Amino acid sequence: MMNNSNRIFLTLLLCSLSEASWAKDDVQRLLKEMNAQLKDLKSQVTQSNARINELEKERLQYHVEQLQTVNKQEVNGKPNFVQPQPINPVVVDVPVSSENLSSKMPLPAAVTVGDVKGTFKIPGTETSLGMGGYIKADVLLNNVSAGRDRLGDQLFLPSQIPIGAAGEHSQVTFHAKESRLWLKSFTPSSFGDINTYVEIDFLGDAGTSTYTPRLRHAYGSMGNFLAGQTWTTFLNVSSLPDTLDAGGSSGAIGPLRQPLVRWTQPFSWAGTPMELQMALETPRSRLWVDPRFDSSNANAGAGATSPNTDAYFTSPNADRYPDLIARINFTPEWGNVSLATIGRQIRYTNNSGFQQETWGRAVNLSGKITTTGLDNIRFMTHYGNGDARYITASNTFADASLDMRGNLDLVTTYGAMFSYQHWWSKQWRSTAAYGLTQADQADYVNPVLNQQTQSVNANLLWSPINQAMFGVEYSYGNRELIDGRNGNLQRLQFSARYNF
């Protein structure tokens, strides 16, 4: 017998089968209506999402404009800079397609590699920016001290070599003041590449423990034109010996950097690349003045007897014309050779209306020649009248002297430097250098002024990787006065340098 539940199930099944023919049409009609409603809802969601993104973008733009307006306002005559506050974005919990994201919310510009090795491009510009420098620690053992807080204990300065028994013996100096930081940029333009370079070190103060930033380079160039502070055009930097001591060699042109404007014109001769450089550079006369002519000039050193010549010279600040310098660079495959010449006015004035002026000139031949492998010879020879400021930057010689009658006599200087660099391997190298400079002084000048300086350098340098260098160097320096007295400096230097 069938129970009640089975009877009910059988009855419903028979009814369903009997009504299937007309129920099928109703179900299909209902599904079509629901599908149409879903499409309409999806369209409304897409439109709402696009509108929300557009409103959010407008809100962000309005916030930025408000900050810019506030930052341009002034408070007590000074700009009022406001720290931007974070913006809480509106979060929409709906799917956003990659097509909508790229069209409505553009991504920030990505940082890319610059046009020059070691640089990156500033987003949204064609400017490539690079930065770097190095940390250099020096330990110097001197047989005699130049004096308390003097640069002569930190690098080679011939004018500060003590004479006779003066100075503390067996003196040691630790410092990291030669460490450097530089920033450079490169931007292409229709007028030629626009390049800038800024570099500082910490040798701005003579104090051994005082780290004052000093501007070494700050210049820009566009095409062939350069303006700013950098190496004087009279100096071929590639001919300087590779020494640990930043003072360089006695017989070389001094490592002088100064404000200038320069034009460089490349050309070729017999298929060899060459350059003609012409520059106007800042003038600065350095004179010794006979105290009997102008006893009111405190810088003339009237009555002084100390062999320290730093206080003997005066710079009248009476210059009228820039120093005129021209140089030809010859750059064959085996190295480079340059010939430079300079013309400069030496001028003296005082408060009584007296003035005296004359023109000095000098020539410098220098270069770097490859011998075998990486070995090379570097040399420099110079001769001139009134060019002492370029020969050494440490007040070793005056450009001219003024006698008791007011006659201005140029000081003749001449000298030479020669060095040989040998590479023991790709990681080890050595340099041996000798230099000598002499000045022909007028017979009336103070006999404690300098007449000759010499230097010898020999080192061993190790560069296990490009980012590091360690070395030891022996240096000898000699300073001789007009009266025949002289002083000697012997130095042992240890250095560690880390590039970044």
DAKA-V117111 format. One record per backbone hydrogen bond with DSSP energy under -1.0 kcal/mol. CO is the residue of the C=O (numbers start at 0). NH is the residue of the N-H. E is the energy in kcal/mol with one decimal. If there is no record, write none. Layout:
co=(CO;CO)
nh=(NH;NH)
e=(E;E)
This chain:
co=(2;3;4;5;6;7;8;9;10;11;12;13;14;18;19;22;23;24;25;26;27;28;29;30;31;32;33;34;35;36;37;38;39;40;41;42;43;44;45;46;47;48;49;50;51;52;53;54;55;56;57;58;59;60;61;62;63;64;65;66;67;69;72;74;77;91;96;97;98;99;100;111;115;118;119;121;126;127;128;129;131;132;133;134;136;137;138;139;140;141;142;149;150;150;156;157;162;167;170;172;174;175;176;179;180;181;182;183;184;185;186;188;192;193;194;195;196;197;198;198;199;200;206;211;213;216;217;218;219;220;221;223;224;225;226;227;228;229;231;235;236;240;244;253;255;257;258;259;260;261;262;264;266;268;271;272;273;274;275;276;277;278;279;280;285;285;286;287;289;289;293;295;296;300;308;313;322;323;324;325;326;327;328;329;331;333;335;336;337;338;339;340;341;342;343;345;347;349;353;355;357;359;360;361;362;363;364;365;366;367;368;371;374;375;376;377;378;379;380;381;382;383;384;386;386;387;389;398;399;400;401;402;406;408;410;411;412;413;414;415;416;417;418;419;420;421;426;427;428;429;430;431;432;433;434;435;436;437;439;441;445;446;448;450;451;452;453;454;455;456;457;459;460;461;464;466;468;469;470;471;472;473;474;475;476;477;478;479;479;480;484;485;486;488;489;490;491;492;493;494;495;496;497)
nh=(6;7;8;9;10;11;12;13;14;15;16;17;18;22;23;26;27;28;29;30;31;32;33;34;35;36;37;38;39;40;41;42;43;44;45;46;47;48;49;50;51;52;53;54;55;56;57;58;59;60;61;62;63;64;65;66;67;68;69;70;71;72;79;77;74;93;100;101;102;103;104;120;118;113;128;124;121;185;119;183;181;499;179;497;495;174;493;172;491;170;169;152;153;154;159;160;165;144;141;139;137;178;201;133;199;131;197;129;195;127;193;191;222;186;220;184;218;182;215;216;180;213;209;203;200;198;228;196;226;194;224;263;221;261;219;259;217;257;234;238;239;242;247;255;231;229;281;227;279;225;277;275;273;271;268;330;266;328;264;326;262;324;260;322;398;399;313;401;292;293;296;297;299;303;311;286;280;342;278;340;276;338;274;336;334;369;367;329;365;327;363;325;361;323;359;357;355;352;349;347;345;343;384;341;382;339;380;337;378;335;376;374;370;420;368;418;366;416;364;414;362;412;360;389;390;391;253;410;287;408;289;405;402;400;385;439;383;437;381;435;379;433;377;431;375;429;462;424;460;421;458;419;456;417;454;415;452;413;411;444;448;482;481;438;479;436;477;434;475;432;473;471;428;469;467;498;496;461;494;459;492;457;490;455;488;453;486;450;451;483;480;163;478;476;142;474;140;472;138;470;136;468;134)
e=(-1.7;-2.2;-2.1;-2.4;-2.3;-2.3;-2.0;-2.0;-1.9;-2.5;-2.2;-1.6;-1.4;-1.9;-1.5;-2.0;-1.8;-1.9;-2.0;-2.1;-1.9;-1.6;-2.1;-2.1;-1.9;-1.9;-2.1;-1.9;-1.9;-2.3;-2.3;-2.0;-2.0;-2.2;-2.2;-2.1;-2.4;-2.6;-2.1;-2.1;-2.4;-2.2;-2.0;-2.4;-2.4;-2.1;-2.0;-2.1;-2.2;-2.2;-2.2;-2.0;-2.1;-2.2;-2.0;-2.0;-2.3;-2.1;-2.1;-2.5;-1.3;-1.0;-2.4;-1.4;-3.1;-2.1;-2.2;-2.0;-1.5;-2.7;-1.7;-2.6;-1.5;-2.4;-3.5;-2.1;-2.4;-2.2;-2.4;-2.9;-3.0;-2.6;-2.0;-2.6;-2.0;-2.1;-2.6;-2.3;-2.1;-2.2;-1.4;-1.7;-1.9;-2.1;-1.9;-1.6;-1.3;-2.4;-3.3;-2.9;-3.0;-1.3;-2.3;-1.7;-2.2;-2.2;-2.4;-2.8;-1.8;-3.2;-3.5;-1.4;-1.9;-2.1;-2.9;-1.9;-2.2;-2.5;-2.5;-1.5;-1.9;-2.8;-1.4;-2.2;-1.9;-2.5;-2.6;-2.3;-2.5;-2.7;-1.8;-2.1;-2.4;-2.8;-2.5;-2.2;-2.5;-2.2;-1.6;-1.7;-1.8;-1.5;-1.3;-2.7;-2.3;-1.5;-2.1;-2.2;-2.3;-2.7;-2.3;-1.9;-3.2;-1.6;-2.2;-2.0;-2.7;-2.5;-3.0;-2.5;-2.7;-2.2;-2.1;-2.6;-3.1;-1.1;-2.4;-2.6;-1.9;-1.3;-1.4;-1.0;-1.7;-1.9;-1.9;-2.6;-2.4;-2.5;-2.7;-2.6;-3.1;-2.0;-1.8;-2.6;-1.4;-3.2;-2.3;-3.4;-2.2;-2.3;-2.6;-2.2;-1.6;-2.8;-3.5;-2.3;-2.6;-1.6;-1.6;-3.3;-3.4;-2.2;-3.1;-2.1;-2.0;-2.7;-2.4;-3.0;-2.1;-2.5;-2.9;-2.1;-2.2;-2.7;-3.0;-2.6;-1.9;-2.8;-2.6;-1.9;-2.5;-2.5;-1.3;-1.8;-1.0;-1.8;-1.9;-2.5;-2.0;-3.0;-2.7;-1.6;-2.2;-2.7;-2.2;-2.9;-2.2;-2.9;-2.2;-2.3;-2.0;-2.5;-2.3;-2.1;-1.7;-2.7;-2.9;-1.8;-3.1;-2.6;-1.7;-2.3;-2.4;-2.5;-2.0;-2.2;-2.3;-2.1;-1.2;-1.2;-1.9;-1.8;-2.1;-2.4;-2.9;-2.3;-2.2;-2.1;-2.5;-2.6;-3.0;-1.8;-2.1;-2.7;-1.4;-2.3;-3.0;-3.3;-2.3;-2.2;-2.8;-2.0;-2.5;-2.4;-2.8;-2.0;-2.2;-2.9;-1.7;-1.5;-3.3;-1.2;-2.4;-2.6;-2.2;-2.6;-2.8;-2.3;-2.6;-2.2;-2.6;-2.2;-2.4)
